[in-house]
Amino acid sequence: MFTGIIEAIGTVKNIEPSGTNIHFWIESPFFHELKIDQSVAHDGVCLTIDATEGHLYRVTAIKETLEKTNLSLWNINKKVNLERGMILGARLDGHLVQGHVDCTGTCVDVKEEGGSWLYTIEFPENFNRLIIEKGSICMNGTSLTAFNITNDTFSVAIIPYTYNLTNINELAQNSMVNLEFDLVGKYVTKL
């Protein structure tokens, strides 16, 4: 489990296709604290560290992950939002995030608003029942508040802290983002 509070930005240093899988070698500021078998959220995608070499670690995205996320579009030097798994007993500053991306969305508009930024995201309409006004949404691993919800779009407002410390500042019109809808909302909808 994660909280959607990004700890650091990592960098993709190498990409190795392997059958229907892709291995990503990542450079991270907290590399020295990581170990094999540890789960780390990468742009909101929970991936397991399966190898280390020098100051890099490797994660593998399988076909299912590649089909549901934007990882197949990653390239060398891509900046990636990173978060290690939450520690029980610690504060939950964001919201409960599994790292299991539901779908991708597309940034359809970006507006700078004199010190904050407004992003409008288009998403598949069949997920509309999982998002509520002022509810939580996880976008590229970042816990955000959704508003201005329509059948297939929502907006998020980004404060300078989040803008400067995540890869959201690299999003532009037509950028694809990973979306995970609120876990509690999913269970309520299922009931």
Order of alpha helices (4+ residues) and beta strands (2+ residues): beta-beta-beta-beta-beta-alpha-beta-beta-beta-beta-beta-beta-alpha-beta-alpha
